[in-house]
Amino acid sequence: MRTIGNYTAFFGANDVLSNWHPCRFTYRGVSFTCVEQFMMVRREVA
């Protein structure tokens, strides 16, 4: 995490609130290892 002025940014996979933080889950039969993967897939099929 990094604070820039009044903002807190989450840059890397080690930051719990980052889209790249490792987390395994399955949505409608498709497995993901981070939220960023899920968002990219949903963007393409939406």
One Martini backbone bead per residue (centre of mass of N, CA, C, O) as a GRO file, in nm:
protein
   46
    1MET     BB    1   0.100   0.034   0.017
    2ARG     BB    2   0.018   0.380  -0.082
    3THR     BB    3   0.062   0.720   0.002
    4ILE     BB    4  -0.100   0.998  -0.182
    5GLY     BB    5  -0.173   1.214   0.002
    6ASN     BB    6  -0.525   1.136   0.024
    7TYR     BB    7  -0.427   0.860  -0.103
    8THR     BB    8  -0.477   0.505  -0.146
    9ALA     BB    9  -0.269   0.262  -0.285
   10PHE     BB   10  -0.285  -0.054  -0.482
   11PHE     BB   11  -0.025  -0.225  -0.647
   12GLY     BB   12   0.021  -0.514  -0.532
   13ALA     BB   13  -0.018  -0.851  -0.454
   14ASN     BB   14   0.033  -0.796  -0.135
   15ASP     BB   15  -0.223  -0.638  -0.142
   16VAL     BB   16  -0.531  -0.714  -0.029
   17LEU     BB   17  -0.689  -0.483  -0.226
   18SER     BB   18  -0.588  -0.608  -0.470
   19ASN     BB   19  -0.652  -0.750  -0.783
   20TRP     BB   20  -0.374  -0.945  -0.750
   21HIS     BB   21  -0.454  -1.094  -0.516
   22PRO     BB   22  -0.453  -1.399  -0.399
   23CYS     BB   23  -0.756  -1.580  -0.510
   24ARG     BB   24  -0.961  -1.853  -0.494
   25PHE     BB   25  -1.224  -1.899  -0.746
   26THR     BB   26  -1.568  -1.968  -0.849
   27TYR     BB   27  -1.751  -1.881  -1.159
   28ARG     BB   28  -1.955  -2.051  -1.339
   29GLY     BB   29  -1.708  -2.283  -1.366
   30VAL     BB   30  -1.478  -2.066  -1.325
   31SER     BB   31  -1.144  -2.028  -1.252
   32PHE     BB   32  -0.964  -1.820  -1.014
   33THR     BB   33  -0.669  -1.620  -0.874
   34CYS     BB   34  -0.807  -1.333  -0.934
   35VAL     BB   35  -0.987  -1.048  -0.987
   36GLU     BB   36  -0.862  -0.960  -1.257
   37GLN     BB   37  -0.946  -1.203  -1.421
   38PHE     BB   38  -1.248  -1.172  -1.384
   39MET     BB   39  -1.277  -0.886  -1.510
   40MET     BB   40  -1.171  -0.961  -1.794
   41VAL     BB   41  -1.382  -1.174  -1.861
   42ARG     BB   42  -1.640  -1.002  -1.813
   43ARG     BB   43  -1.573  -0.789  -2.027
   44GLU     BB   44  -1.587  -0.991  -2.276
   45VAL     BB   45  -1.895  -1.121  -2.207
   46ALA     BB   46  -2.082  -0.850  -2.168
   0.00000   0.00000   0.00000
